[in-house]
Amino acid sequence: MDRLIIASNRLPVSIQKSDEKLTVTPSAGGLATGLKSYHKNNNSIWIGWPGIDAESEDEKNAVSELLSKEQCLPVFLEKELVENFYDGFSNATLWPLFHYFTEYTEFKERYWLAYNKVNELFAQTIIENAQEGDTVWVHDYQLLLLPNLLKAQRPDLNIGFFLHIPFPSYEVFRILPWREEILKGLLGADLIGFHTYDYARHFISSVKRLLGYDVDFNTIALENRQVFIDVFPMGIDYEKFESKALEVQSKPIQERSKMHQDIDRFLMGMPDRKLILSIDRLDYTKGIPERIKAFKHFLTKHPEYKEKVSLLMLTVPSRVDVEQYQNLRSEVEELVGSVNGKFGSLNWNPIIYFYRSLPFENLIELYSSSDIALLTPLRDGMNLVAKEYLASKTNHKGVLILSEMAGATKELGEAISVNPNNIQDVSDAIYKALTMSVEEQSKGVTTMQKRIKRYDVHKWASEFTNALTNSQKKIAEHQARKVSAKHLEQIKNDFIKAKQKVLFLDYDGTLQRFYGNPEDAKPDKEIYDLIDALSLNKSTELVIISGRDKNTLHKWFDGKQVTLIAEHGAWIKHVNKDWKGRNKNQVKWKDNIRPILESYVDRTPGSLIEEKTYSLVWHYRKADIELGILRALELKTDVSNFLLNQELEILEGSKVIEVKETGINKGTAASEYIKDTDYDFIMAIGDDWTDEYLFRELPETAFTIKVGTNKSDAKYYVDNYLEVRSLLKKLINTK
């Protein structure tokens, strides 16, 4: 990988202005702190908003000069634009929706317009500074449109995207008025990464349901390219936290900070006194009120722990101008006061509450001194605090209580997992943690430490960038098969030289855009003109080989100089001849299979049955896509049990399951067609799984072309039916 450009809303540093003087300070937040060390150690540029509304060109130049020393480039945003983009669409629309707080979600047009504008400004800055072949790594929900904006203007860039918050289920995501635009924006990336498989699964589900793209395992097939989806649970700079914790704990008591000395006095004030730590940004997704209620329930249920345990709550101020956050702060402070008033004494507060941020060293002091970490967000993308706590436990003693709604819970299986909405569950977890033996604590902490030390932020970043590089190799290998100008020249030359030529052309998705309704898919003037022009070449035989029924093909192409092969080879009609079918008995087996298919139609709204001469077809293109896929798997199993000792087979096409008599497929039909003639030019073009029979059966010398980017036995591929028409026009013009 060459140069890396990192793009995120905020830079790893912020520019602040005081007394007309500009200063550089580290930015807060998991992304900025987590990726900063990786950025510093690699050949990268970080592009983002510097956190200041520069008022003049001179000030912008001064900011740019300061940032250049940090390997950063600014995207300057006016105050009103920031309000509508960041406070508006990012945090009043996307943040609550993606965290399942739909009641807080605001849909305002001005927010959306500002969001578009900022993403365009980021794209402009990146394009102005990107060299050919650079890799761009876009981060988080503020820049969901950026990948496609970049890909449209600079297809040479390798683009990765990582989402640091949850991606919601389809039923929640579909609420968003601009849902399709958001998905298309993301699909400009070559690789899209998520913290957990659940988030990736939700994204893929939304893509399939809303945009209709086919997905093969972790690959989304677009019209002209592929997008890869994968899971990369973000890590922390483990060594940074571990080494600082060792340094803090090795200090003599008199050299420790005041906070650390206060913690020491608290813990030594009574034998077996315990400290529970809770650290969050003040946000409604963090479940802070529910946590306080659970601790209150614990003290009520276990009065023997009075004056023996305290909950130290550090809440970092966030979005202080937003009413929801102001109300949340008031609620939290009232709950803290209520618990302390009910259970507290002159020498003991059940809850020690701080509403502020702390320097790094003070955080380490809290982590390393606490007996229990109580982290119970209602919904969280990852929760790096859990990993930071573990990395700081250099004595290997401690217990992590972690919400099952946090992404980190997928990795930290030795933690006590809780449902943050279940007050009793969290209360019981606190009791379990307090009564856990030292041996059990050490075993759990050590196991989790090994895991997160091995997969730290450096490993996470390198895994992602390596996967992005590998995806580019896969794309390059695939692109080598695309019909290029060189390939086209070879096809044209062979076509001109050949004395006997045959072209096998699928119809739906190949000559014509795919439609479920036959009337919508009927040939247009361009198709008829192509057929007529190809027919003028007496040495060229044109064969339309389709899964369509013979009556439809007859209606569309009667009178044209073209051979028709219908129903995957069940029927053939040579030019100026009548239809000829296979001598098969298609009556009895249909009576047995039809009721099975009908039961699936009844249970799958939007599906239907099509009857052909030698087959029955169950279509589910108009059904809910995920239900359709599930039913298709069930149907194949049910029908397979019936097919034992029957001369029948299952053919799976694009959102269809076809039960047909064996030996009837496009490959067999094409082989029979060419067996008595010495063709010196054979070409076959198709888009469906059913066309794979055709590609496999034809001679090695044939030009086989797949329409679309899916895996295929064809030698070459084109992007869509329009490129097929263009290719045929070039053959016509070779005369």
C-alpha positions in Angstrom: 0.0 0.0 0.0 1.3 3.5 -0.9 0.2 6.6 0.8 -2.7 6.5 3.2 -5.2 9.3 3.6 -7.4 9.1 6.7 -10.6 11.1 6.7 -12.8 11.7 9.7 -15.0 14.5 11.0 -12.5 15.5 13.7 -8.7 15.4 13.5 -6.6 13.8 16.2 -5.8 17.3 17.3 -7.9 20.4 17.7 -7.0 24.0 17.1 -8.1 26.4 19.9 -8.0 30.2 20.0 -7.2 32.1 23.1 -6.2 35.8 23.3 -5.7 35.8 19.5 -3.2 32.9 19.9 -3.7 29.5 18.2 -2.8 26.4 20.2 -2.8 22.6 19.3 -4.5 20.2 21.8 -5.2 16.5 21.5 -8.8 15.6 20.5 -11.0 13.5 22.8 -12.9 10.5 21.5 -12.1 6.8 20.8 -11.3 7.3 17.1 -9.0 10.2 17.5 -7.0 8.7 20.5 -7.1 5.2 19.2 -5.9 5.8 15.6 -3.5 8.7 16.5 -0.5 6.5 17.2 -1.0 4.4 14.0 -1.2 7.6 12.0 2.0 9.0 13.5 3.9 5.8 12.6 2.8 5.5 9.0 3.0 7.4 5.8 -0.4 9.0 6.2 -2.3 12.3 6.0 -5.3 12.9 8.2 -8.0 15.2 6.8 -10.8 16.6 9.0 -12.4 19.6 10.6 -9.9 21.4 12.9 -12.6 22.4 15.5 -12.3 26.2 14.8 -14.2 28.6 12.7 -11.3 30.4 11.0 -12.4 34.0 10.3 -9.8 35.1 7.7 -7.5 33.7 5.1 -4.5 34.5 7.3 -6.0 32.5 10.1 -6.8 29.6 7.8 -3.2 29.6 6.7 -1.9 29.7 10.3 -4.2 26.8 11.2 -3.0 24.8 8.1 0.6 25.4 9.0 0.1 24.2 12.6 -1.7 21.1 11.3 0.9 20.3 8.7 3.3 19.5 11.6 0.8 16.9 12.8 0.5 15.4 9.2 -3.0 16.8 9.0 -5.0 18.9 6.5 -8.1 21.0 7.5 -11.5 21.1 6.0 -12.8 24.5 7.1 -16.5 24.7 8.0 -18.6 27.7 8.8 -20.4 27.8 12.1 -23.9 27.5 10.7 -22.8 24.6 8.5 -21.4 22.8 11.5 -24.6 23.3 13.5 -26.8 21.7 10.7 -24.3 19.0 9.7 -22.8 18.0 13.1 -25.4 18.9 15.7 -28.1 18.4 13.1 -28.0 15.5 10.7 -25.0 13.6 12.4 -26.2 13.8 16.0 -29.9 14.6 15.8 -30.7 12.2 13.0 -28.1 9.5 12.5 -26.8 9.1 16.1 -30.2 8.4 17.7 -31.5 6.4 14.8 -28.4 4.1 14.6 -28.6 3.6 18.4 -32.3 2.7 18.2 -33.5 5.9 19.9 -36.0 6.7 17.2 -38.0 9.0 19.6 -35.1 11.4 19.5 -34.6 11.3 15.8 -35.2 14.5 13.8 -35.7 14.5 10.0 -35.1 18.1 8.7 -34.3 19.0 5.1 -31.8 21.7 6.1 -29.8 19.1 8.1 -29.7 16.8 5.1 -28.6 19.6 2.8 -25.8 20.6 5.2 -24.7 16.9 5.5 -24.4 16.7 1.7 -22.5 19.9 1.5 -19.9 18.9 4.2 -19.4 15.5 2.5 -18.8 17.3 -0.8 -16.2 19.6 0.9 -14.4 16.6 2.3 -14.4 15.0 -1.2 -13.1 18.2 -2.7 -10.2 18.5 -0.2 -9.2 14.8 -0.6 -9.3 15.0 -4.4 -7.2 18.1 -4.4 -4.5 16.3 -2.3 -4.8 12.7 -3.4 -2.2 11.2 -5.7 -3.0 8.5 -8.2 -3.4 5.1 -6.5 -3.6 6.6 -3.0 -5.6 4.7 -0.3 -8.4 6.7 1.4 -9.7 5.4 4.7 -13.0 7.1 5.6 -14.3 6.9 9.2 -17.7 7.0 10.8 -21.2 8.2 10.5 -20.5 11.9 9.7 -19.1 10.9 6.3 -21.4 8.2 5.0 -21.7 9.9 1.5 -18.0 10.5 1.0 -17.0 7.1 -0.4 -19.3 7.4 -3.4 -18.4 11.0 -4.0 -14.8 10.0 -4.2 -15.3 6.9 -6.3 -17.4 8.9 -8.9 -14.6 11.4 -9.4 -11.5 9.3 -8.7 -12.1 5.6 -9.5 -8.4 5.1 -9.2 -8.5 5.6 -5.4 -8.6 2.6 -3.1 -11.4 3.5 -0.7 -12.1 1.9 2.7 -14.8 2.9 5.1 -15.2 2.0 8.8 -18.3 2.6 10.9 -17.5 3.1 14.6 -21.2 3.0 15.8 -23.8 0.3 15.4 -25.5 -0.2 12.1 -29.2 -0.7 12.9 -31.5 -3.4 11.8 -33.3 -2.9 8.5 -36.6 -2.2 10.3 -35.0 0.8 12.0 -32.8 1.9 9.2 -35.7 2.0 6.7 -37.3 4.9 8.8 -34.6 7.2 7.4 -36.0 9.3 4.5 -32.6 9.3 2.8 -31.9 5.7 3.4 -31.0 4.8 -0.3 -28.7 7.8 -0.7 -26.9 6.7 2.5 -26.4 3.1 1.3 -25.3 4.2 -2.2 -22.8 6.6 -0.5 -21.3 3.8 1.5 -21.1 1.5 -1.5 -18.6 3.8 -3.1 -16.1 2.1 -0.8 -14.2 -1.0 -1.9 -14.1 -2.4 1.6 -16.6 -1.5 4.4 -15.7 -2.5 8.0 -17.8 -2.9 11.1 -17.0 -3.8 14.7 -19.2 -6.9 14.9 -20.9 -9.4 12.6 -24.3 -8.2 13.7 -23.7 -4.7 12.4 -22.4 -6.1 9.1 -25.4 -8.4 8.8 -27.8 -5.5 9.3 -26.0 -3.4 6.6 -26.1 -6.3 4.1 -29.8 -6.9 4.9 -30.6 -3.2 4.2 -28.6 -3.3 0.9 -30.4 -6.4 -0.3 -33.9 -5.2 0.7 -33.6 -1.5 -0.3 -31.3 -1.7 -3.3 -31.8 -5.2 -4.5 -28.2 -6.1 -5.0 -27.1 -9.7 -4.8 -24.8 -10.6 -2.0 -22.4 -13.6 -2.0 -21.2 -14.2 1.5 -19.4 -10.9 2.2 -19.3 -9.5 -1.3 -21.9 -7.2 -2.8 -22.2 -7.3 -6.6 -22.9 -3.9 -8.0 -23.5 -3.2 -11.7 -19.9 -2.7 -12.5 -17.8 -3.6 -9.4 -17.7 -5.5 -6.2 -17.8 -4.2 -2.6 -16.4 -6.3 0.2 -17.8 -6.3 3.8 -15.8 -7.5 6.8 -15.6 -7.3 10.6 -12.7 -5.7 12.4 -13.2 -5.2 16.2 -11.3 -2.0 17.0 -8.5 -2.3 19.6 -6.7 0.2 21.8 -3.0 1.2 22.2 -2.6 -1.6 24.8 1.1 -0.9 25.5 0.4 2.8 26.2 -2.2 1.9 28.9 -0.2 -0.9 30.4 3.1 1.0 30.7 1.3 4.0 32.2 -0.5 1.8 34.7 2.8 0.3 35.8 4.3 3.7 36.1 1.4 5.0 38.2 1.3 2.0 40.5 5.1 2.1 41.1 5.0 5.7 42.5 5.5 6.1 46.2 2.3 7.3 47.9 3.6 10.8 48.6 4.4 11.3 44.9 1.0 10.3 43.7 -1.6 12.8 42.5 -4.2 14.1 44.9 -6.9 12.0 43.3 -4.8 8.9 43.6 -4.1 9.6 47.3 -7.8 10.2 47.9 -8.6 6.8 46.3 -5.9 5.1 48.5 -7.4 6.7 51.6 -10.9 5.6 50.7 -9.8 2.0 50.1 -7.8 1.8 53.3 -10.5 3.4 55.4 -12.2 0.1 56.0 -11.1 -3.6 55.5 -12.4 -5.1 52.3 -13.7 -1.8 51.0 -14.4 -1.9 47.2 -14.5 0.7 44.4 -16.8 0.3 41.4 -15.8 2.4 38.4 -18.2 3.8 35.8 -16.9 6.0 33.0 -19.0 7.4 30.1 -19.6 10.4 28.0 -22.9 11.9 29.2 -25.2 10.5 26.5 -28.6 8.8 26.5 -27.2 5.7 24.8 -24.9 5.0 27.8 -27.6 3.8 30.2 -26.4 5.9 33.1 -29.8 6.4 34.9 -30.5 2.7 34.6 -27.1 1.9 36.1 -27.7 4.2 39.1 -31.1 2.5 39.7 -29.4 -0.9 39.5 -26.8 0.1 42.1 -29.6 1.5 44.3 -31.4 -1.9 44.0 -28.1 -3.7 44.9 -27.8 -1.6 48.1 -31.4 -2.3 49.0 -31.0 -6.0 48.5 -27.6 -6.3 50.2 -27.5 -3.8 53.1 -24.4 -5.6 54.4 -22.4 -3.7 51.8 -23.2 -0.3 53.3 -20.0 1.7 53.7 -18.0 -1.2 52.1 -18.5 -0.3 48.4 -18.9 2.9 46.4 -19.7 3.6 42.8 -17.3 6.2 41.3 -19.1 7.7 38.3 -17.2 9.9 35.9 -19.4 11.4 33.3 -17.7 13.5 30.6 -19.7 16.5 29.4 -21.2 16.2 25.9 -23.4 18.4 23.7 -24.1 20.7 26.6 -26.3 23.0 24.5 -28.7 20.3 23.5 -31.9 20.1 25.6 -32.0 16.2 25.8 -28.5 16.2 27.2 -29.3 19.0 29.7 -32.4 17.0 30.9 -30.2 13.8 31.1 -27.7 15.6 33.3 -30.5 16.8 35.6 -31.9 13.3 35.8 -28.5 11.8 36.6 -27.7 14.3 39.3 -31.1 13.9 40.9 -30.7 10.1 41.0 -27.2 10.4 42.5 -28.6 12.8 45.2 -31.4 10.4 45.9 -29.1 7.3 46.4 -26.6 9.3 48.5 -29.4 10.8 50.6 -31.0 7.4 51.3 -28.0 5.3 52.0 -25.1 7.7 52.7 -23.5 8.7 56.0 -21.1 11.3 57.2 -18.1 9.3 56.3 -19.4 7.5 53.2 -21.1 8.3 49.9 -22.5 5.4 48.0 -21.9 7.3 44.7 -18.9 9.5 44.1 -20.0 11.6 41.1 -17.8 13.7 38.7 -19.1 15.7 35.8 -15.9 16.5 33.9 -13.2 15.0 31.8 -9.9 13.9 33.3 -6.3 13.9 32.1 -4.9 10.6 30.9 -2.9 9.9 34.0 -5.9 10.4 36.3 -7.9 8.0 34.1 -5.2 5.3 34.6 -5.3 5.9 38.3 -9.0 5.2 38.3 -8.7 2.1 36.1 -5.8 0.6 38.0 -7.3 1.3 41.5 -10.9 0.1 40.9 -12.0 -3.4 41.8 -14.9 -3.5 39.3 -15.7 -1.7 36.1 -19.5 -1.3 35.5 -20.1 -0.4 31.9 -23.7 -0.8 30.9 -24.5 1.2 27.7 -28.0 0.7 26.2 -26.3 0.5 22.8 -22.7 1.0 21.9 -20.6 0.4 18.8 -17.6 -1.0 20.7 -16.9 0.6 24.1 -13.1 1.0 24.3 -13.3 1.9 28.0 -13.8 -1.8 28.7 -10.5 -2.6 27.0 -8.7 0.4 28.6 -9.7 -0.9 32.0 -8.4 -4.3 31.3 -5.1 -3.1 29.9 -4.6 -1.0 33.1 -5.1 -4.0 35.5 -1.4 -4.8 35.7 -2.0 -6.8 38.9 -4.5 -9.0 37.0 -7.2 -8.4 39.6 -10.5 -6.9 38.8 -13.9 -7.7 37.3 -15.5 -6.3 34.2 -19.3 -6.0 34.1 -20.3 -5.3 30.5 -23.5 -4.6 28.7 -24.4 -7.2 26.1 -25.4 -4.3 23.9 -21.8 -3.1 23.5 -19.8 -4.4 20.6 -16.9 -5.3 22.9 -18.9 -8.0 24.6 -18.3 -10.2 21.5 -14.6 -10.3 22.3 -14.7 -10.1 26.1 -16.5 -13.3 26.8 -15.0 -13.7 30.3 -16.7 -10.5 31.5 -20.0 -10.6 33.3 -22.5 -9.9 30.6 -25.7 -8.1 31.5 -28.8 -6.7 29.9 -28.6 -3.0 30.9 -32.3 -2.6 30.9 -32.7 -5.4 33.5 -32.2 -3.7 36.9 -32.2 -7.0 38.7 -29.7 -8.6 36.3 -27.2 -5.7 36.8 -27.7 -5.8 40.6 -27.0 -9.5 40.7 -23.9 -9.0 38.5 -22.5 -6.4 41.0 -23.0 -9.0 43.8 -21.3 -11.7 41.8 -18.4 -9.4 41.0 -17.9 -8.5 44.7 -17.9 -12.1 45.8 -15.7 -13.4 43.0 -12.5 -15.1 44.2 -9.1 -13.6 43.4 -8.2 -16.7 41.4 -11.3 -16.4 39.2 -10.7 -12.7 38.7 -7.1 -13.3 37.6 -8.1 -16.0 35.2 -10.7 -13.9 33.5 -8.6 -10.7 33.4 -5.5 -12.5 32.1 -7.4 -14.2 29.3 -9.0 -11.0 28.1 -5.7 -9.1 28.4 -4.0 -11.6 26.1 -6.7 -11.2 23.5 -6.8 -7.4 23.4 -3.0 -7.1 23.6 -2.7 -9.3 20.6 -5.4 -7.5 18.6 -4.5 -3.9 19.6 -5.2 -0.7 17.6 -2.1 -1.2 15.4 -3.2 -4.8 14.5 -6.8 -3.5 13.9 -5.6 -0.8 11.5 -3.1 -3.0 9.7 -5.7 -5.8 9.4 -8.1 -3.3 7.8 -5.6 -1.8 5.4 -4.3 -5.2 4.4 -7.8 -6.4 3.7 -8.3 -3.3 1.6 -5.1 -4.1 -0.3 -6.3 -7.7 -0.8 -9.7 -6.5 -2.0 -7.9 -4.4 -4.6 -6.0 -7.5 -5.8 -9.2 -9.4 -6.1 -10.8 -6.5 -8.0 -7.7 -6.3 -10.3 -7.8 -10.0 -11.0 -11.5 -9.7 -11.8 -10.9 -6.6 -14.0 -8.4 -8.6 -16.0 -11.4 -10.6 -17.3 -13.5 -7.6 -18.3 -13.9 -7.2 -22.1 -11.3 -4.5 -22.7 -10.5 -2.7 -26.0 -7.8 -5.4 -26.5 -10.2 -8.3 -26.0 -12.8 -6.6 -28.2 -10.3 -6.3 -31.0 -9.5 -10.0 -30.8 -13.2 -10.9 -30.8 -13.8 -8.6 -33.9 -10.8 -10.0 -35.8 -11.9 -13.6 -35.1 -15.4 -12.8 -36.1 -14.3 -11.2 -39.4 -12.1 -14.2 -40.3 -14.7 -16.9 -39.4 -16.6 -18.5 -42.1 -19.3 -20.1 -39.9 -20.4 -18.2 -36.8 -23.0 -18.7 -34.1 -24.0 -16.4 -31.3 -25.9 -17.7 -28.2 -27.6 -14.8 -26.4 -29.6 -15.0 -23.2 -32.5 -12.5 -23.1 -33.4 -11.2 -19.7 -30.5 -9.3 -18.1 -28.4 -9.8 -21.3 -30.2 -8.2 -24.2 -32.8 -6.5 -22.0 -32.9 -5.2 -18.5 -34.5 -7.7 -16.2 -38.2 -7.3 -15.6 -40.5 -9.6 -13.7 -43.4 -8.8 -15.9 -43.0 -10.2 -19.5 -44.8 -7.2 -21.0 -42.3 -4.8 -19.4 -39.4 -6.9 -20.8 -40.6 -7.1 -24.4 -37.9 -6.1 -27.0 -37.4 -2.5 -27.8 -36.5 -1.0 -31.2 -32.8 -1.3 -30.5 -33.0 -5.0 -29.9 -35.0 -5.6 -33.1 -32.5 -3.4 -35.0 -29.6 -5.5 -33.7 -31.2 -8.8 -34.7 -32.0 -7.5 -38.1 -28.5 -6.2 -38.7 -26.9 -9.4 -37.5 -29.2 -11.5 -39.7 -27.9 -9.7 -42.8 -24.6 -11.5 -42.3 -25.4 -14.9 -44.0 -22.5 -16.7 -42.2 -23.8 -15.7 -38.8 -26.5 -17.7 -36.9 -28.2 -15.9 -34.1 -29.7 -18.0 -31.2 -31.7 -16.5 -28.4 -31.5 -19.1 -25.6 -33.7 -18.2 -22.6 -35.6 -19.5 -19.6 -38.7 -17.7 -20.9 -41.6 -19.8 -22.1 -41.9 -20.6 -25.8 -45.2 -18.6 -26.2 -43.6 -15.4 -25.0 -40.5 -15.8 -27.2 -42.7 -16.7 -30.2 -44.8 -13.6 -29.7 -41.8 -11.4 -29.4 -39.6 -12.8 -32.2 -42.0 -14.4 -34.7 -40.8 -13.5 -38.3 -37.3 -12.6 -37.2 -34.3 -14.5 -38.6 -33.3 -15.9 -35.2 -33.4 -19.4 -33.7 -35.3 -19.5 -30.4 -34.4 -21.9 -27.6 -37.0 -21.6 -24.8 -37.4 -22.9 -21.2 -33.6 -23.6 -20.9 -33.6 -25.9 -23.8 -36.9 -27.7 -23.5 -38.1 -26.2 -26.9 -36.3 -25.1 -30.0 -37.6 -23.2 -33.0 -35.3 -22.9 -36.0 -35.7 -20.0 -38.4 -38.9 -20.4 -40.4 -39.6 -23.8 -38.7 -42.1 -24.9 -36.1 -41.4 -25.5 -32.4 -39.8 -28.8 -31.5 -39.8 -30.1 -28.0 -38.2 -32.9 -26.0 -40.1 -36.2 -25.8 -40.6 -36.1 -22.1 -43.4 -37.1 -19.8 -44.2 -33.9 -17.9 -47.6 -34.7 -16.4 -47.3 -37.0 -13.3 -44.4 -35.4 -11.5 -45.9 -31.9 -11.8 -49.1 -33.1 -9.9 -46.9 -34.1 -7.0 -44.6 -31.1 -7.0 -47.2 -28.4 -7.5 -48.8 -28.6 -4.0 -45.4 -28.2 -2.4 -44.7 -25.0 -4.4 -48.2 -23.8 -3.7 -47.6 -24.1 0.1 -44.6 -21.9 -0.3 -46.6 -19.3 -2.2 -49.1 -19.3 0.6 -46.4 -18.7 3.2 -44.3 -16.2 1.2 -46.2 -13.1 0.2 -45.1 -11.8 -3.2 -44.0 -15.2 -4.6 -45.7 -17.0 -7.4 -45.5 -20.2 -9.5 -44.8 -20.2 -13.3 -45.5 -23.4 -15.2 -43.4 -24.3 -18.2 -43.6 -27.4 -20.4 -40.9 -29.4 -18.6 -40.6 -27.5 -15.4 -42.3 -25.7 -12.5 -40.8 -22.4 -11.3 -41.1 -20.7 -7.9 -40.4 -16.9 -8.2 -39.6 -14.8 -5.1 -38.3 -11.6 -6.7 -41.2 -9.6 -5.3 -41.1 -11.2 -1.8 -39.2 -9.9 1.2 -35.7 -10.7 0.2 -34.5 -12.4 3.4 -37.8 -14.3 3.8 -37.4 -15.4 0.1 -33.9 -16.6 0.7 -35.0 -18.5 3.8 -37.9 -20.1 2.0 -35.8 -21.0 -1.0 -33.4 -23.0 1.3 -36.4 -24.7 2.8 -38.0 -25.4 -0.6 -34.8 -27.0 -1.9 -34.7 -29.3 1.0 -38.3 -30.3 0.7 -38.2 -30.9 -3.0 -34.8 -32.7 -2.8 -36.5 -35.3 -0.6 -39.0 -35.9 -3.3 -36.5 -36.0 -6.1 -35.0 -39.3 -5.0 -35.2 -41.8 -7.8 -36.9 -39.2 -10.0 -35.5 -37.9 -13.3 -35.8 -34.4 -12.0 -33.4 -31.7 -10.8 -33.4 -28.4 -9.0 -32.1 -25.3 -10.8 -31.5 -22.2 -8.8 -31.5 -18.9 -10.7 -31.8 -15.3 -9.8 -34.5 -15.3 -7.1 -36.1 -18.4 -8.6 -36.2 -22.1 -7.8 -37.0 -24.3 -10.8 -37.8 -28.0 -10.7 -37.3 -29.5 -14.1 -36.6 -32.8 -15.9 -32.9 -33.8 -16.0 -30.9 -33.2 -19.0 -32.7 -30.0 -20.0 -30.4 -27.0 -19.7 -28.8 -24.4 -21.9 -25.5 -26.2 -22.1 -27.1 -29.4 -23.4 -29.3 -27.5 -25.9 -26.3 -25.5 -27.2 -24.2 -28.7 -27.6 -26.9 -30.4 -29.6 -27.2 -27.3 -31.7 -23.6 -27.1 -32.8 -22.8 -30.8 -33.0 -23.5 -31.2 -36.8 -21.8 -28.0 -37.9 -18.2 -27.0 -37.9 -18.4 -23.5 -36.4 -15.2 -21.5 -36.4 -16.6 -18.7 -34.2 -18.8 -19.4 -31.2 -19.8 -16.7 -28.7 -22.2 -17.0 -25.7 -23.4 -14.2 -23.5 -25.6 -14.6 -20.4 -26.1 -13.1 -16.9 -27.7 -15.9 -14.9 -26.7 -19.0 -13.1 -28.5 -21.0 -15.7 -26.1 -19.7 -18.3 -23.2 -21.4 -16.5 -24.3 -24.6 -18.1 -23.8 -22.9 -21.4 -20.4 -21.6 -20.6 -19.2 -25.0 -19.4 -20.5 -27.1 -22.3 -19.2 -25.0 -25.2 -15.8 -25.7 -26.7 -12.7 -24.1 -25.1 -12.3 -21.9 -28.2 -15.7 -20.2 -27.6 -15.9 -16.6 -26.4 -18.0 -16.9 -23.2 -19.1 -13.6 -21.6 -20.8 -13.1 -18.3 -23.0 -10.1 -17.7 -22.3 -8.7 -14.2 -19.5 -9.2 -11.7 -20.6 -12.4 -10.1 -18.3 -15.5 -10.1 -18.6 -17.3 -13.4 -17.1 -20.0 -15.6 -17.1 -17.5 -18.5 -13.8 -16.2 -19.8 -14.8 -12.6 -19.8 -17.5 -10.3 -18.4 -19.2 -7.0 -19.2 -21.0 -4.8 -16.7 -24.6 -4.8 -18.0 -27.0 -5.3 -20.9 -26.1 -1.9 -22.4 -22.5 -3.1 -22.8 -23.8 -6.3 -24.5 -25.7 -4.2 -27.0 -22.6 -2.0 -27.6 -20.5 -5.1 -28.2 -23.0 -6.5 -30.7 -23.0 -3.1 -32.5 -19.2 -3.3 -32.9 -19.5 -6.8 -34.5 -22.1 -5.5 -36.9 -19.8 -2.7 -37.9 -17.0 -5.1 -38.8 -18.5 -5.8 -42.2 
